[in-house]
Amino acid sequence: MAGMNRTAQPRRTPVTSAISYAGYRFPPDVISYAVWLYYRFPLSLRMVEELLAARGIELTYETVRRWAMKFGLDIARRIRSTALARGDKWHLDEVVVTINGKKHWLWRAVDQQGVVLDVLVQSRRDRHAARRLMRKLLRKHGRAPRVLVTDKLRSYAAANHDLGLNVEHRQHRGLNNRAENSHQPTRIREKVMRRFKSTRQLQRFASVHDQVANLFMHCRYHTDAKQKRALRAQAFEAWEGVTCTPMLDRLAA
């Protein structure tokens, strides 16, 4: 990775094929709505089942789980491929997650706007783990950041040295609140789901959840009602584009 051009444009592979809902008993708008509820809000599978039942849609929480697994990653890839270029200031942080009594580390990178760039679940918290995260980020975004902000964990500086990256590296705990705060939604879901059962489940869930949150992140900012409604409408339109189906609520409106 040495000598990588920091001004190069991110290499994105556009997703052109539409998501297929063929073979399912329920219509596409119901499926995408259930997936949206599960990843957008801190709801358990049984809560999503009950919300759908209130609308007269009778299914089991196991059906919701299968839909989330089947369509979640495809939707996340489409969100990523259609997103604008991310910021050039990266905040990196890692948080411990206990799975089956064993400690694992959820590594996360966000840009200066709070957009989650990527997540990676690993069993270690050393230079090798930090290097693996950086390689994944560099491969997906096609460029190194202008500024890298981390806490004082020495693994980050060691990983930069191994990769030959010549970037401004700011190491200070107080500067990295943006990355640390990005872990909070995962912590909330961890409680709702009564802990994650495997590293694969955590990696899959976080990869989808964070991309869905990116799509709707501007709707939560403190703006006037008119602007908030406009941003929400844009987010819904983007969701309809990546899922290839209209929102159920918008159809009923």
Secondary structure, 3 states (H helix, E strand, C coil): CCCCCCCCCCCCCCCCCCCCCCCCCCCHHHHHHHHHHHHHCCCCHHHHHHHHHHCCCCCCHHHHHHHHHHHHHHHHHHHHHHCCCCCCEEEEEEEEEEECCEEEEEEEEECCCCCEEEEEEECCCCHHHHHHHHHHHHHHHCCCCCEEEECCCHHHHHHHHHHCCCCEEEECHHHHHHHHHCCHHHHHHHHHCCCCCCHHHHHHHHHHHHHHHHHHHHHHCCCCHHHHHHHHHHHHHHHHHHHCCCCHHHHHC
